[in-house]
Amino acid sequence: MPGIRKGDTVKIISGKEKGKQGKVLELLPEKGRVRIEKLMLVKRHQKKGRSQATPEGGIIEKEGTVAISNVMVLVGDKPVRREKIKRELGAKEKARADRRKTAK
């Protein structure tokens, strides 16, 4: 499971949008990708009448995806690495949960 969750604020560390930050809209863990609000916009050319959302057709911009390895979670204004700790049962757990509470 990735260390990023829906609603997290992340910073892109690699690629054409490097240095920009935004909120996670959707995770695609099976593909290893994440969709970030207002970043990696792609244009889709849609024919008239193909979709209920856009019956007039035209050029539609929507958020593309970014590889999970190319983003870091922001706590406050600083990016942090995904750290994991072992509990008594031996299960791995994210150590970032307590940082989220202190950042808010």
C-alpha distances in whole Angstrom, upper triangle without the diagonal:
4,7,9,10,13,16,15,18,17,19,19,20,21,23,26,24,24,24,24,22,21,19,15,17,14,10,11,7,10,12,10,12,13,16,18,21,24,23,23,26,27,30,30,34,34,38,40,39,36,33,34,33,35,38,40,37,37,35,32,29,26,22,21,17,16,14,11,13,16,15,15,15,18,20,23,24,22,19,17,15,11,13,12,14,15,17,20,18,16,13,11,10,10,14,14,15,18,19,18,21,23,23,24
4,5,8,11,14,12,14,13,15,15,16,18,20,22,21,20,21,20,18,17,16,13,14,12,9,10,7,10,11,8,10,10,14,15,18,21,20,20,23,24,28,28,32,33,36,38,38,35,33,34,32,33,37,38,36,36,33,30,27,23,20,19,15,13,11,8,9,12,11,11,11,15,17,20,21,19,16,14,12,9,11,11,15,16,18,22,21,18,15,12,11,10,13,12,14,17,17,16,19,21,20,22
4,7,10,12,10,12,11,14,15,15,18,20,23,21,20,19,19,17,16,14,12,15,13,11,13,10,14,15,12,12,12,15,15,18,21,20,21,24,26,29,30,34,35,38,40,40,37,35,35,33,35,38,40,38,37,34,31,28,25,21,20,17,15,13,9,10,13,10,9,8,12,13,17,18,16,13,11,9,6,8,9,12,15,17,20,20,18,15,12,10,7,10,9,10,14,13,13,16,18,17,18
4,7,9,7,9,8,11,13,14,16,18,21,18,18,17,16,14,13,11,8,11,10,8,11,10,14,14,11,11,9,11,11,14,18,17,18,20,23,26,27,31,32,35,37,37,34,31,32,30,31,35,36,34,34,31,28,25,21,18,17,14,12,12,8,10,12,9,8,7,10,12,15,16,15,12,11,10,8,11,13,16,18,20,24,23,21,18,15,13,10,12,10,11,15,14,12,15,17,16,17
4,6,6,9,10,13,15,17,19,21,23,20,20,20,18,15,13,10,7,9,8,7,11,10,14,15,13,12,9,11,11,13,17,17,18,20,23,26,27,30,31,34,36,35,32,30,30,27,30,33,35,33,33,30,27,24,20,17,17,15,14,14,11,14,15,12,11,9,12,13,16,17,17,15,14,14,12,14,15,18,20,21,24,24,23,19,16,14,11,14,11,11,15,14,12,15,17,16,16
4,6,9,10,14,15,18,20,21,22,20,20,20,17,14,11,8,5,6,6,7,10,12,15,16,14,12,9,9,9,11,15,15,17,18,21,23,24,28,28,31,33,32,29,26,26,24,26,30,31,30,30,27,24,21,18,15,15,14,14,15,12,16,16,13,13,11,13,15,17,18,18,16,16,17,15,18,19,21,24,24,28,27,26,22,20,17,15,17,14,14,17,16,13,16,19,17,16
4,7,9,13,15,18,20,22,22,19,20,19,16,12,9,6,5,6,8,10,14,15,19,19,17,15,11,11,9,10,14,14,17,18,21,24,25,29,29,32,33,33,31,28,27,24,27,30,32,30,30,28,24,21,18,15,16,15,15,17,14,17,17,14,13,11,11,13,14,15,17,15,16,17,16,19,20,23,25,26,29,29,28,25,22,19,16,18,14,14,16,15,12,14,16,14,13
4,6,10,13,15,18,20,21,18,17,16,14,10,8,6,6,9,10,11,14,15,19,19,16,14,11,11,10,11,14,14,17,19,22,25,27,30,31,34,36,36,33,30,30,27,29,33,34,33,32,29,26,23,19,16,17,15,14,15,13,15,15,11,10,7,8,9,11,12,13,11,12,13,13,16,17,20,23,24,28,28,26,23,20,17,14,15,12,12,14,12,9,12,14,12,12
4,7,10,13,16,18,18,15,15,13,11,7,6,4,6,10,12,13,16,17,21,20,17,15,12,12,9,10,12,12,15,17,21,24,26,30,31,34,36,36,34,31,31,28,29,33,34,32,31,28,25,22,19,15,16,15,14,15,13,15,14,10,9,6,6,8,9,9,10,9,11,13,14,17,19,22,25,26,30,30,29,26,23,20,16,17,13,14,16,13,11,14,15,12,12
4,7,9,12,14,15,12,11,10,9,6,6,6,7,11,12,12,15,16,19,18,15,13,10,11,8,10,12,11,13,16,19,23,25,29,30,34,36,36,34,31,32,29,30,34,34,32,31,28,25,21,18,15,15,13,11,12,10,12,10,6,5,4,5,9,11,10,10,8,10,11,12,15,18,21,25,26,30,30,29,26,22,20,16,17,14,15,17,14,13,16,17,14,15
4,6,9,11,13,9,8,6,6,4,7,9,10,14,15,15,17,18,21,19,16,14,12,12,10,11,12,11,12,16,19,22,25,29,31,34,36,37,35,33,34,30,31,35,35,33,31,28,25,21,19,15,15,14,11,12,11,11,9,6,5,6,7,10,12,10,9,7,10,12,13,17,20,23,27,29,32,33,31,28,24,22,19,19,16,18,20,17,16,19,19,16,17
4,6,8,9,7,5,6,6,6,9,11,11,14,15,15,16,17,20,18,15,12,11,11,10,12,12,9,10,14,17,20,23,27,29,33,35,36,33,32,33,30,30,34,34,31,30,26,24,20,18,14,13,11,8,10,9,9,6,4,7,9,10,14,15,13,12,10,12,13,15,18,21,25,28,30,34,34,32,29,26,24,21,21,18,21,23,20,19,22,23,20,21
4,7,10,8,5,6,8,9,12,14,15,18,18,17,19,19,21,19,16,14,13,15,13,16,16,13,13,17,19,23,26,29,32,35,38,39,36,35,36,33,34,37,37,35,33,29,27,23,21,17,16,14,11,10,10,9,5,6,7,10,11,15,16,14,12,9,12,12,14,17,21,24,27,30,34,34,32,29,25,24,21,21,19,22,24,21,20,24,24,21,23
4,7,7,5,8,10,12,14,17,16,19,19,18,18,19,21,18,15,14,14,15,14,17,16,13,12,16,18,21,24,27,30,34,36,38,35,34,36,33,33,36,36,33,31,27,25,22,20,17,15,13,10,9,11,9,5,8,10,14,15,19,20,18,16,13,15,15,17,20,23,27,30,33,36,36,33,31,27,26,23,24,22,25,27,24,24,27,27,25,27
4,6,5,9,10,13,15,17,17,19,19,18,18,19,21,18,16,14,14,14,14,16,15,11,10,13,15,18,21,24,27,31,33,35,32,31,34,31,31,34,33,30,28,24,23,19,18,15,13,12,9,10,12,11,8,10,13,16,18,21,23,20,19,16,19,18,20,23,26,30,33,36,39,39,36,34,30,29,26,27,25,28,30,27,26,30,30,27,29
4,6,9,10,13,14,17,18,19,20,20,20,22,23,20,18,16,15,15,14,15,14,10,8,11,13,16,19,22,25,29,31,33,31,30,32,29,29,32,31,28,26,22,21,17,16,14,12,12,10,12,15,14,11,12,15,18,19,23,24,21,20,18,21,21,23,26,29,33,36,39,42,42,39,37,33,32,29,30,27,30,32,29,28,31,32,28,30
4,6,6,9,11,14,15,16,18,18,19,21,23,20,18,15,14,13,11,12,11,7,7,10,13,16,19,22,25,29,31,33,31,29,31,28,28,31,31,28,25,22,20,16,15,12,12,11,10,12,14,14,10,10,13,15,16,20,20,17,17,16,19,19,21,25,28,31,34,37,41,40,38,35,32,30,27,28,25,27,29,26,25,28,28,25,26
4,6,9,12,15,16,18,19,19,20,21,23,21,18,16,15,15,13,14,14,10,10,14,16,20,23,26,29,33,35,37,34,33,35,31,31,35,34,32,29,25,24,20,19,16,15,14,11,12,13,13,9,9,11,14,14,18,18,15,15,13,16,17,19,22,26,29,32,35,39,39,36,34,30,29,25,26,23,26,27,24,23,27,27,23,25
4,7,10,14,15,18,20,20,22,23,25,23,20,18,16,16,13,14,14,11,12,16,19,22,25,28,31,35,37,38,36,34,36,32,32,36,36,33,31,27,25,21,20,17,17,16,13,15,15,14,11,10,10,12,12,15,15,12,12,11,14,16,18,22,25,28,32,34,38,38,36,34,30,28,25,24,22,24,25,22,21,24,24,20,22
4,7,11,13,15,17,18,20,22,24,22,20,17,14,13,10,11,10,8,10,13,16,19,23,26,28,32,34,35,33,31,32,29,29,33,32,30,28,24,22,18,17,14,14,14,12,14,15,15,11,10,11,12,11,15,15,12,13,12,15,17,19,22,26,29,32,34,38,39,37,34,30,28,24,25,21,23,25,22,20,23,23,20,21
4,7,10,13,15,16,18,20,23,21,19,16,13,12,8,9,9,8,11,14,17,20,23,27,29,32,34,35,33,31,31,28,29,32,32,30,28,25,22,19,17,13,14,14,12,14,14,15,12,9,9,9,9,12,12,10,11,10,13,15,17,20,23,27,30,32,36,36,34,31,28,25,22,22,19,20,22,19,17,20,20,17,17
4,7,9,12,14,17,18,22,20,18,15,11,10,6,6,7,7,11,12,16,19,22,25,27,30,32,32,30,28,28,25,26,30,30,28,27,23,20,17,14,11,13,12,12,14,14,15,13,10,11,10,10,13,13,12,13,12,15,17,18,21,24,27,30,31,35,35,34,31,27,25,21,22,18,19,21,19,16,19,20,16,16
4,6,9,11,15,17,20,19,17,14,10,9,6,5,9,9,12,14,17,20,22,26,27,30,31,32,29,27,27,24,25,29,30,28,27,24,21,17,15,12,13,13,12,15,13,16,14,11,11,10,10,12,13,13,15,13,15,17,17,20,22,25,28,29,33,33,32,28,25,23,19,20,17,17,19,17,14,17,19,15,15
4,6,8,11,13,16,15,14,11,7,6,5,6,10,10,12,14,16,20,21,25,25,29,30,30,28,25,26,23,24,28,29,27,27,24,20,17,14,11,12,10,10,12,11,14,13,10,11,10,11,14,15,16,16,14,16,16,16,19,21,24,27,28,31,31,30,26,23,21,18,19,16,17,19,18,15,18,20,17,17
4,7,10,13,16,15,14,11,8,6,5,6,10,11,12,13,15,18,19,22,23,26,27,27,25,22,22,19,21,25,26,24,24,22,18,15,12,9,11,10,12,14,13,16,16,13,15,14,15,17,19,19,20,18,19,20,19,22,24,27,29,30,33,32,31,28,25,23,20,22,19,19,22,21,18,20,23,20,19
4,7,10,12,12,11,9,6,5,7,9,12,13,13,14,16,18,19,22,23,26,27,27,24,21,22,20,22,25,27,25,25,22,19,17,13,10,11,9,11,12,11,15,15,13,15,14,17,19,21,21,22,19,20,20,18,22,22,25,27,28,32,31,29,26,23,21,19,22,19,19,23,22,19,22,24,22,22
4,6,9,9,8,6,5,6,9,12,15,14,15,16,17,20,21,24,25,28,30,29,26,24,25,23,25,28,30,27,27,25,22,19,15,13,12,9,10,10,9,13,13,12,14,13,16,19,21,22,21,19,19,18,16,19,20,23,25,26,29,28,26,23,20,19,17,20,18,18,22,21,19,22,24,22,22
4,6,6,6,5,6,8,11,14,17,16,15,17,17,20,20,23,24,27,29,29,25,23,25,23,25,28,30,27,27,25,22,20,16,13,12,9,10,9,9,12,14,14,16,16,19,22,25,25,24,21,21,20,18,21,21,24,26,27,30,29,27,23,21,20,19,22,21,21,25,24,22,25,28,26,26
4,5,5,6,8,11,14,17,20,19,18,20,20,23,24,27,27,31,33,32,29,27,28,27,29,32,33,31,31,28,25,23,20,17,15,12,12,10,8,11,14,14,15,16,19,22,25,25,24,21,20,18,16,18,18,21,22,24,27,25,23,20,18,17,16,20,19,20,23,23,22,25,27,26,26
4,6,8,10,13,17,20,22,21,20,21,21,24,23,27,27,30,32,32,28,27,28,27,29,31,33,31,31,29,26,24,21,18,16,13,13,11,11,13,16,17,19,19,23,25,29,29,28,24,23,21,19,21,21,24,25,26,29,27,25,22,20,20,20,23,22,23,27,27,25,28,31,29,30
4,5,9,11,15,18,20,18,17,18,18,21,21,24,25,28,30,30,27,25,27,26,27,30,32,29,28,26,24,22,18,16,13,10,10,8,9,12,14,15,17,19,22,25,28,28,27,23,23,21,19,22,22,25,27,29,32,30,27,24,22,22,21,24,23,24,28,27,26,29,31,30,30
4,7,11,13,17,19,17,16,18,19,22,22,26,27,30,33,33,29,28,29,28,29,32,34,31,30,27,25,22,19,16,13,10,9,6,6,8,10,11,14,15,19,22,25,25,23,19,19,17,15,18,19,22,24,26,29,28,25,22,20,20,18,21,20,22,25,24,23,26,28,27,28
4,7,10,14,16,13,12,15,15,18,19,23,24,28,30,30,27,25,27,25,26,29,30,28,27,24,21,19,15,12,10,6,5,4,5,8,9,10,13,14,17,21,23,23,22,18,19,17,16,19,20,24,26,28,31,30,28,25,22,21,19,22,20,22,25,24,22,26,27,25,26
4,6,10,13,11,11,13,14,18,19,22,24,27,29,29,26,24,26,23,24,28,29,26,26,23,20,17,14,10,9,5,5,6,6,10,10,9,11,12,15,18,20,20,20,17,17,17,16,19,20,24,26,28,31,30,29,25,22,21,19,21,19,20,23,22,20,23,25,22,23
4,7,9,8,8,10,12,15,16,20,21,24,26,26,24,21,23,20,21,25,26,23,23,20,16,14,10,7,6,5,6,9,9,13,12,11,13,14,16,19,21,20,20,18,19,19,18,22,24,27,29,31,34,33,32,28,26,24,21,23,21,21,25,23,21,24,26,23,23
4,6,6,8,9,12,15,17,21,22,26,28,28,26,23,24,21,22,26,26,24,23,20,17,14,10,7,8,7,8,11,11,14,12,10,12,12,13,16,18,17,18,16,17,18,18,22,24,27,30,31,35,34,33,29,26,24,21,23,20,21,23,21,19,22,23,20,20
4,6,9,9,12,15,17,20,21,25,26,27,25,22,23,19,20,24,25,23,22,19,15,12,9,7,9,10,11,14,14,17,15,13,15,14,15,17,18,17,19,17,20,21,21,25,27,30,33,34,38,37,36,32,29,27,24,25,22,22,25,23,20,22,24,21,20
4,7,7,10,13,15,18,20,24,25,26,24,22,23,19,19,23,23,21,20,16,13,10,8,6,9,11,12,16,16,19,16,15,17,17,17,20,20,18,20,19,22,23,24,27,30,33,36,37,41,41,39,36,33,30,27,28,25,26,28,25,23,25,27,23,23
4,5,9,12,15,19,21,24,26,27,25,23,25,21,21,25,25,23,21,17,15,11,9,6,7,9,9,13,14,16,13,12,14,15,16,19,20,18,19,17,20,21,22,26,28,32,35,36,40,40,38,34,31,29,26,27,24,25,28,25,23,26,27,24,24
4,6,10,13,16,19,23,25,26,24,22,24,21,21,24,24,21,19,16,13,10,8,6,5,7,7,11,13,15,12,13,16,17,18,22,23,21,21,19,22,22,23,27,29,33,35,37,41,40,38,35,32,30,28,29,26,28,30,28,26,29,30,27,27
4,7,10,13,16,19,21,23,21,19,21,18,18,21,21,18,16,12,10,6,5,4,5,9,11,14,17,19,16,16,19,20,21,25,25,23,24,23,25,26,26,30,32,36,39,40,44,43,41,38,35,33,30,32,29,30,33,30,28,31,32,29,29
4,7,10,13,16,19,21,18,18,20,17,16,19,19,16,13,10,8,6,6,6,6,9,12,15,18,20,18,18,22,23,24,28,29,27,28,26,28,28,28,32,34,38,40,42,46,45,43,39,37,35,32,34,32,33,35,33,31,34,35,32,32
4,7,9,13,16,18,16,15,18,16,14,17,16,12,10,6,6,5,7,9,9,13,15,19,22,24,22,22,25,27,28,31,32,30,31,29,32,32,32,36,38,41,44,46,49,48,46,43,40,38,36,38,35,36,39,37,34,37,39,35,35
4,6,10,13,14,12,12,15,13,12,14,14,10,8,6,5,6,8,10,11,14,17,20,23,25,24,24,28,29,30,33,34,33,34,32,34,34,34,38,39,43,45,46,50,48,47,43,41,39,37,39,37,37,40,39,36,39,41,37,37
4,7,10,12,11,12,15,14,11,13,11,8,6,5,6,9,11,14,14,18,21,24,27,29,27,28,31,32,34,37,38,37,37,36,38,38,38,41,43,46,49,50,53,52,50,47,44,43,41,43,41,41,44,42,40,42,44,41,40
4,7,9,7,8,12,11,8,9,9,5,5,6,7,10,12,15,16,19,23,26,28,31,29,30,33,34,35,38,39,38,39,37,39,39,39,43,44,47,49,51,54,52,51,47,45,44,42,44,41,42,45,43,40,43,45,42,41
4,6,6,8,12,12,9,8,8,5,7,9,10,14,16,19,20,23,26,29,32,35,33,34,37,38,39,42,43,42,43,41,43,43,43,46,47,51,53,54,57,55,54,50,48,47,45,47,45,45,48,47,44,46,48,46,44
4,6,8,10,11,8,6,5,4,7,10,12,16,17,21,22,25,29,32,34,37,36,36,39,39,41,44,44,43,45,43,45,45,45,48,49,53,54,55,59,57,56,52,50,49,47,49,47,46,49,48,45,47,49,46,45
4,6,7,9,7,5,6,7,10,13,14,17,18,22,23,26,30,32,35,38,37,37,39,40,41,44,44,44,45,44,45,46,45,48,49,52,54,55,58,56,55,51,49,48,46,49,46,46,49,48,45,47,49,46,45
4,7,9,8,7,9,7,10,13,13,16,16,20,20,23,27,29,31,34,34,34,37,37,39,42,43,42,43,41,43,43,42,45,46,49,51,51,54,53,51,48,46,45,43,46,43,43,46,45,42,45,47,44,43
4,5,5,6,9,8,11,13,12,14,15,18,19,21,25,28,30,33,32,32,35,35,36,39,40,39,41,39,40,40,39,43,43,47,48,49,52,50,49,45,44,42,41,43,41,40,43,43,39,41,44,41,40
4,6,6,9,10,13,15,13,16,16,19,21,23,27,30,31,35,34,33,36,35,37,39,40,40,41,40,41,41,40,43,44,47,49,49,52,50,50,46,44,42,41,43,41,40,43,42,39,41,43,41,39
4,6,9,9,12,13,11,13,13,16,18,21,25,28,29,32,31,30,33,32,33,36,36,36,38,36,38,39,38,41,42,45,47,47,50,49,48,44,42,40,39,41,38,37,40,39,36,38,40,38,36
4,5,6,8,10,9,12,13,16,18,22,25,28,30,33,32,31,34,34,35,37,38,37,39,37,39,40,39,43,44,47,49,50,53,51,50,47,45,43,41,43,40,40,43,42,38,40,42,40,38
4,6,9,12,12,15,16,20,22,25,29,32,33,37,35,35,38,37,38,41,42,41,43,41,43,44,43,46,47,51,52,53,56,54,54,50,48,46,44,47,44,43,46,45,42,44,46,43,42
4,7,10,11,14,17,20,22,26,29,32,34,37,36,35,38,38,39,42,42,41,43,42,44,45,44,48,49,52,54,55,58,57,56,52,50,48,46,48,45,45,48,46,43,45,47,44,43
4,7,8,12,14,18,19,23,26,29,32,34,33,33,36,36,37,40,40,40,41,40,42,42,42,45,47,50,52,53,56,55,54,50,48,46,44,46,43,43,46,45,42,44,46,43,42
4,6,10,13,16,18,22,25,28,31,33,31,31,34,35,36,39,39,38,39,38,40,41,41,44,46,50,52,53,56,55,54,50,48,46,44,46,43,43,46,44,41,44,45,42,41
4,7,10,13,15,18,21,25,27,30,28,28,31,32,33,36,36,35,36,35,37,38,38,41,43,47,49,51,54,53,51,48,45,43,41,43,40,40,43,41,38,41,43,39,39
4,7,10,12,16,19,22,25,27,25,25,28,29,30,33,33,32,33,32,34,35,35,38,40,43,46,47,51,49,48,44,42,40,38,40,37,37,40,38,35,38,39,36,35
4,7,9,13,16,19,22,24,22,22,25,25,26,29,30,28,30,28,30,31,31,35,37,40,43,44,48,47,45,42,39,37,35,36,33,34,37,35,32,34,36,33,32
4,6,10,13,17,19,21,19,19,22,22,23,26,27,26,27,26,28,28,28,32,33,37,39,41,44,43,42,38,35,34,31,33,30,30,33,32,29,31,33,30,29
4,7,10,13,15,18,16,15,18,19,20,23,24,23,24,22,24,24,24,28,30,33,36,37,41,40,38,35,32,30,28,29,27,27,30,28,26,28,30,27,27
4,7,10,13,15,14,14,17,18,20,24,25,24,24,22,24,23,23,27,29,32,35,36,40,39,37,34,31,29,27,29,27,27,30,29,26,29,31,28,28
4,7,9,12,11,11,14,16,18,22,24,22,22,20,21,20,20,24,25,29,31,33,37,36,33,30,27,26,24,26,24,25,28,26,24,28,29,26,27
4,6,8,7,8,11,14,16,20,22,20,20,17,18,17,17,21,23,27,29,31,35,34,32,29,26,24,22,24,22,23,26,24,23,26,28,25,26
4,5,5,7,11,13,16,20,22,21,20,16,17,16,15,19,20,24,27,29,32,32,29,26,23,22,20,22,20,22,26,24,23,26,28,25,26
4,5,6,8,10,14,17,20,19,18,14,14,12,12,15,17,21,23,25,29,28,26,23,19,19,16,18,17,19,22,20,19,23,24,22,24
4,6,8,11,14,17,20,19,17,13,13,11,11,14,16,20,23,25,29,28,25,23,19,19,17,18,17,20,23,21,20,24,25,23,25
4,7,10,13,17,19,17,15,12,13,12,13,16,19,23,25,28,32,31,29,26,23,22,19,20,18,21,23,21,21,24,25,22,24
4,7,9,13,15,14,12,9,10,10,11,15,17,21,24,26,30,30,28,25,21,20,17,18,15,18,20,18,17,21,21,19,20
4,6,10,12,11,9,6,6,7,8,12,15,18,22,24,28,28,26,23,19,18,14,15,12,15,17,14,14,18,18,15,18
4,7,10,10,8,5,6,7,8,11,14,17,21,22,26,27,25,22,19,16,12,13,10,12,14,11,10,14,15,12,14
4,6,6,5,4,6,9,11,13,16,19,23,24,28,29,27,25,21,18,15,14,11,12,14,10,9,13,13,10,12
4,6,6,6,7,10,11,13,16,18,22,23,27,28,27,24,21,18,14,13,9,11,11,7,7,10,9,6,9
4,6,8,10,13,15,17,20,22,25,26,30,31,30,28,24,21,18,16,12,13,13,9,9,11,9,6,8
4,7,10,13,16,18,21,23,27,28,32,33,32,30,26,23,20,18,15,16,16,12,12,14,13,9,11
4,6,10,13,15,18,21,24,26,30,31,30,27,24,21,18,16,13,15,15,12,12,15,13,10,13
4,7,10,12,16,19,22,25,28,29,27,25,21,19,15,14,12,14,15,12,12,15,15,12,15
4,7,9,12,15,19,21,25,26,24,22,18,16,12,11,9,12,13,10,11,14,14,12,15
4,6,10,13,16,19,23,23,21,19,15,14,11,10,9,13,14,12,13,16,16,15,18
4,7,10,14,16,20,20,18,16,12,10,7,8,7,11,13,11,12,16,16,16,18
4,7,10,13,17,18,15,14,10,9,6,6,7,10,12,11,13,16,16,16,19
4,7,10,13,14,11,10,6,6,5,5,8,11,12,13,15,17,18,18,21
4,6,10,11,9,8,6,6,7,6,10,11,12,14,16,17,18,20,22
4,7,8,6,6,5,6,9,9,13,14,15,17,19,20,21,23,25
4,5,5,6,7,7,10,10,14,14,15,17,19,20,21,23,25
4,5,8,10,11,14,14,18,17,18,21,22,23,24,26,28
4,6,9,11,14,15,19,18,19,22,24,24,26,28,29
4,6,9,13,14,18,18,19,22,23,24,26,28,29
4,6,10,12,15,15,17,20,21,22,24,25,27
4,7,9,12,13,15,17,18,20,21,23,24
4,6,9,9,12,13,14,16,18,19,21
4,5,7,9,10,11,13,15,16,18
4,6,7,8,10,12,13,14,16
4,6,5,6,9,10,11,13
4,5,5,7,9,10,12
4,5,5,7,9,11
4,5,5,6,9
4,6,5,7
4,6,6
4,6
4
